[in-house]
Amino acid sequence: MLSAADVGGHGGHTIPPHVLFRSLSATATNPSLCPIDTGSKRGGAQNKLRVGNFLTFSGSPGIWGPASTNSVLLAVSEINKRGGILGREIELSMYDAGGPIEQVTQRAAEAIAYDEVDVLMGSHISAVRVALRKVTRNRVPYIYTPVYEGGERTPGVMAIGETPRAQSRPAINWLADVKKASRWYLIGSDYVWPWHSHRSVKKYIADTGGVVVGEEFVPLGEDNHEAHLGRIRAVKPDVVLISLIGTDSITFNRAFGECGLAATTLRLAGAMDETVLLGIGADNTENLFCASGYFNCVGSRANDDFRSRYRAMFGINAPPIGSVGQSNYEGLRFLEAAAERAGSLTMRPLLSAARNMVYAGARGSVTIRNGGAEMPMYLAEADGLDFKLLQTF
């Protein structure tokens, strides 16, 4: 049984991903791998609420898989203890969002058709979101949780992550004002989020009077950065803005530090969290800045309570919780609040309620206005293997 029908335990043990993880290419031909039959169909008043969570455990973003798994399990446990969402206990299944995109979209189509998931939730790269929204449109609500490029307006898709206007713009202004940065080099992974984010970033840099002295996009999975670092060294930027994902960011930032650039050149990262920082290593984090709507070190009652419950459920040696992993917890808290406001889990009233509302999670109160999330944004500087908060925007 690879479906997580009951995650309400208190033992403090992480449930192994192989027990939870599902690839529907197998379930379509092996009925023994299908979820428990609750005896009811989608939309019934008393049946369980089936949530299909698409997480990535392979490739460059796979580094966030363990913390994302723990975060969503914590949310399911807490919500089910409160009686579920509108009286419906959450039944969680996890699906692989890695590999070829056509395979991921097939898994999503089968999850809707065969597993009868009521809601799809995803923490994966934007290229997967663009493909999945074609599958979910007018069928089931789709909650997209991590940082992304903004502008998502597809009917049925609810994006709750940070966008460049809120995340990158104030950080760029701060570096220009405080660090007198004017020369920028942009490097990102070669897919949707960096492409569109860099378009916005270029405008914000120009608004400060700065100039972009170089830009490049790197294939996902690239771990040889000698040529990229050579081009950066040649143009002597004040700041390198990094939109690389997961392990690609780790290998780049390691090489950046090892070749001596960290001592002379600032770095600003948009998809950086505690998991990635650990991979980079303390010796390579000098002059490394990050902007995000969540850091583990944020001192607030909401975050203190969240971290305490996370440790209680998974232990002190659990994967470090950062912005990407934590966003999966926020996704279900957002769904819970939207459903309660709508008084329904039916598509139309749920989506209407979700466009303008306030919900509470580890980030504190988050306002959804016209479908976009508004929250406090933080600028932090790496301090060894931890972050030190510098500014709240």
N, C-alpha and C positions, 0 to 999 in steps of 0.2 A: 504494500500500500504506500504510494508515494504522494498522496494528498494529505495535507495537514488539516484534519477535521477537528482536532482538539489540541490546542496549544495553551491551555490554561494552567499548566503545572507551576509549582513553586520551587522546584529542586535546584535552581541555579545552574542548570546544565544547558549548554547550547545544543540544540537539536541539529545533528549533522545534516549538511545540505543534501547529501544523497538520499536522505529519508524524505525530504520535502520536495526535491527538485523533480520536475517532470518535463519530458520531451514528448509531445503528442504524436510524433511519428511512431513511437512505440505503442501508445495506448490505442491508436486506431486499429491495430492488428492484434492487440493482446488485451482482452476485456478485463483480465485480472489486475491491470494497472489503472483502471478507471476509479474515480472517487467513489466513496460510499454512496449508495443510492438512498436518498432521504425520502423517497416515495412521493415526491411532489415536483411539480414543474416550475419553471421560472415564473415569477410574478405572483405566486400564491401568498396569502396573507401570513401564514404561520410557518412557511418553510424557511430553511436556512438561507442566509444571504451569501451567495457564492461569489467570492472575490478571486479573480485570477491575477496574480502579481508577476509581471515580466521583469526579471532581474538578469544581470549579466555576470557570469562566473568565469568567462573565458576572454582572451584577448586583452587589449589595453585597459578597458574599464572593468575587467574582472576583479581587480583588486578591491573594489567596493562591495563585492557580493556578500561576504560574511557579515559585515556590519549592517548592510541593508536587510539581510535575513533576520538578524536579531531585532532590529528596530520594528519591523512589521509584525514579528511574533509578539513583541511587547505590546504593541497597539491592539492586536487581536485579543490578547489575554485580558487587558484592561477593559476593553469595550464589552467583551462577552461577560465579564464579571458584573458589569452594570446592566446586563440583560440584553445586550446586542444593540443593533440599530433598529429603532422602531419595533422592538420586540423580536427581531430576527437575529439569531446567533450567526456570527460570521464563520463560514467554512472557507478556509484559505487553501488555494493551490498555487504552486510556484512553477513558472515555465522559463525555459532558457531563452534569453533575449540576445544570445551571442550567435556567432556563425553567420552564414549567408542570410541576407535580409529576406529573401524569398522563403527561406525555411522558417524564419520567425513569423512572417505573416501567415504562413500555413498553420503554424501552431496556434496563432490567435484565432484564425477562422475555425479551427477544430475545437478550440476551447469554448467558443460561443455555440457552435453547433452541437457538439457531443457532450461536453461537460456542462453546458447550459450556465456558464458564468453570468452573473447579473451585472457585474462591474469589472472592468479591466483597469489595472493600475500598473504604472511602469516607472522604473528608474533605470534608464538606459540612454544611449546617445540619441540625438535628435534625428539622425537619419532613420533610425528604427521608428521613432514617433511618426515621422512623415509617412512611412509605409503603413503603420498600424492604424492610423486614423482613417485610412481608406476602407479598412476591414470593419472597424467599429461604427462607422458613421450610420446614424439612424437605427442602430441595433442595440448597443449597450453604452452606458456612460464610460468614459475613459479619462482617468486622472493621471496626469503626468507630473512627477514630483520634483525633479532636480533643477538646478540652474539651467537656463536655456536662452536662446537668442531673442525671445519675445515675438509678439505679433501673431500668436496662435489664436485663430478665430474659427476653426473648424467646428461646426455644430456637434455637440456631444463631447468635445475635448475640453478638459479643465486643467489648465497649467498653473501650478502654484509656486514655481521656483523664481529665483532672482533673474532679472533681465539686465542688459547692459546699461540702460538709462539710470537705473537705481544703483547698480553694483559698480560699474566701471567709471562712470562720469565723475562722481565725487572723489574717487581714489585718484584719478588722473589730475583733477584740480588740486588735490592735496599735495601730490608729488611735485606739481609745477610750482605751487606756492611755497612749500616748506623746503623741498629739496632742489628747487630751481631747475627742475628737469625740463628740457625743451626738445631734445633729440630722442626719437623713439624708434625702436625696431620691433616689428610684430612677427611672431612665429606661432603657428597653430596647426592642429591636426587637420587633415584634408577632408572635411565634411561640413555639414550644414551649420552647426553652432559657431565654429570659428569664422567661416565665410561671412555670415551675417553680423556676428558680433564685431568683427573688424571694420565693417562698413560704419557702424555707429561709433566705434572707438576713434576712427580717423577724424570724425567731426568733432568729438570732444577734445582731441589733441589740438586740432586747428583752433578751437575756441579759446584755448589757453595761449595761443601764439606759438605753439610747438610745431614741429615738422616730423613726418615719418620718413626715416632715412633708409628703410628696407622692410620688406615683408615677404614671407614665404609660408607655404603650407606643406606639411610633412605627412607622408602616407602613414596610416595607422599601423602600429607595430614596428616602426623604425627605431632602431636602437644605436645606430652609428651616427653621431652628431658632429663629427669632425669638420665636415664641409660647412654645416650651419654655423658652427662657432667661428670658423675662419672668416665667413662673411660678416658676422657680427663684429669681430675684432677689427676688421678692415675699415668699417664705417664709424666706429667709436660712438655708439649711442649713449645717452645718459641712462635710459631705461630700456630693458627688453620686456615687452608685454607678452606673456606666455599663455597660449590657449591650447596647450597640449593636454591630452587626456591620460589619466591613470598612470600606467607603467611607462608610457612615453614621456610623461612629465618627469617621472623619477629619473630615468636614464639621462634625459637632457640636463636636468638640474645638477645631477651628480657630475656630469662631464663639465658643465659650466663652472662648478666650484673647483674641480680638479685641475682645470687649465689656467686658473688664476683670475678669471674674469669677475668672480664674485667680489673681489676686493675693490674693484674699480667701477663696476657697473651695477645699477639697481635692477631688480626684477619685480614685476607685478604679475601675479597669477590670478586667474579667474575661476579655475576649477581645482583649487588647492585645498586640501584639508589635512587633518591630523594623520590619516592613513598614508597619504602621499608624503607628508613631511618625514614620517618614520622611515620610509623607503629611501628618501634622499640622503638622510644621515646628517648628524649635527655638524660635521666638518664642512658641509657644502651649502649651508643655509644663510650665510652672511649676506646682508642687504637684500633679503627676500621678503616681499610684501604680498599680502593677499587681502582681497575684499570679499566679504560673504555676509549672508544674512544669519549665519550660525557658526559659532565656534564653541568647542567644548569648554573653553575657559571663560565664557561669558558668565558673569556673576549675577544671576537673577533667580528669583524663587522658582520660576517655571523650569529653568534649566537645571538648577540644583536638584529639584524633585525628580526630573527626568533622569538625570545621571544616577541618582540614588536607586531608582527603580530598575534601571538598566543593569547596574552592578548586582543588585539583589537577585535578579532573574538569571544572569549569565556569568556572574563571578568577576573577580578583580582582574583576571587575565583574559577577559573577552576582547574581541577586536575593538580598537579605539573607535569611538563614535565621532563622525565628522558630518559635514553638511550634506553630502550625498547620501550616506547611510541614514542619517536622521530624517531625511526628507520622506522616507517610506513610513515612518511613524506619523509624520504630519499629514501624509496622504489620507490615512484612515481617520484621523481626527477631523480633517476637513470634510470627509464624506459624512461622518457622524453628525457634524454641525449642520451641513447643508440639508441632510434628510430631516433632521428635527425641525429646521426652519420651514421646510416645504411641507412637512407632515406626510411625506410620501417618498418612495423610492422609484416611482414612475418617472420615465425619462423627462418629459416636458416640465413638470413642476420642480423636479430636482435641479435641472439645469437653470431654470429661472431663479430659484433661490440662491444658487451657487454664484451667480454673477455679481451680487452685491450683498456681502455679509461679513461677519467677523467670526473667527474661530480661534481657539486657544490650543497651543501645543508647546513643544520644548522651546520654540522661539518666542514664547509669550503670545500676545495678541497679534494676529495677522488679519489685515483688512483686505477683502477682495472687492475691488471697485472696477466695474465694467469688465469683469473677467480677468483682471490682473492683480497680482499680489503686492501688497504694500506692507513693509515691515522695517524695523530698524536695520540699518546696514552698518557693518563694522569694517574698519581697516585695521589689520594686524600685521606685526612684523615677526618673522620667525626668530625664535630665541633658542637655539639648539634644536631640540626635538619638540618644543612647545611653541605656542603662539603667545605673543604679548599684545594686548589690545592698545591701539594708539588713538583711535578716533571713532566716534559714533556719528553716523549721518542720519 
